[in-house]
Amino acid sequence: KHMEAMFHRFAKLLPFRIDFAYRKTSASFGHACKYAMCAEFRHLLAETEKYLAGFYWVMEYTPKKGLHIHLLGYLNGQYHQNPYLLSRTMGEVWKRITEGDGYHHLCRKKDNYPVRIDQVIHYADTTAINALRYAISYLAKSEQKENGIILGRSTVPDKSGRGRPRQDRNG
């Protein structure tokens, strides 16, 4: 429902996914608790949320990656064509907050993901929206959530009332 509300508010969105984790060689890897990671991640969002149109995140754990967070962020597609600069900024902030223990990975089309989401999507493009829906379903999977489901999402801003009225999607 969050995605649908975002498209109700914005005519074009640029979704992107970034993974945040701790370096395997760091003191935090394998020792950080979910509460500490949530606090650090909320600190990251407090510093960078102003650049995002919206977001959804979920925490997971695997023995190989340890605790990690998948962030699905949205940029306003009217103004942005590429999430790289923001992802780099978020990665630098994450590294600073975690005192060098953290790293990030911007998931791009070249990473062999089954669907591509890192492109501007128009509210009426059902094929691209279904691909995004598939990517979101991956974040919602129940595996790797042994500690329960820990997630968060942005509130959707109110519609501005500006701009041309939308045409009916079906006609």
Steps between C-alpha positions, in 0.01 A plus 500: 500500500793734565613477137149569370472802730836628373379477138176672599710789631776508233446461124854367454723322748859382480522197731836360604628242745800536729622233741667612824711266713813474711838401358593141585831623640333752731431466871128551427469199266351215699484707819261783417149456633190580300420794730840661442474452125148646497622802697789554257271458201244745640786745551588453131140567398479807724793648307393397149119469499463856369642386164253213461142508374442188711650172617437150633760293686531158658769341719622145443765265633710234329816336633686614188392868506406538866239761578421708194233738378338519158379852420262566213514875448299722270615821335258735327529390136413850379839622627729194516620252240770316697530403868880469500591832667248457779604138556862610527404771750296251704793256495740767626259596780453131592877448515537806725214400731639146537851640557633325191338163573219544247486456125226538242419355159280668238318215325514567126370321191845353431481307829286228334179576685187350340335840447628850439371774728769771480323704235235770502156339512186682387185440706322342199784261402351177632790282377758703691273527805456120502880461486527735798229303679708184445811670645300611805371144548863388530546740791186361663613136489491320834841330469794666677269659754572272795471792744156594372418753234673832560409763245412861448357728238450866433172678525363597161477876454161649421424561135588857406195564280729652238558369151282364225219262602584137432336301226321179592747208475242286325390742242 
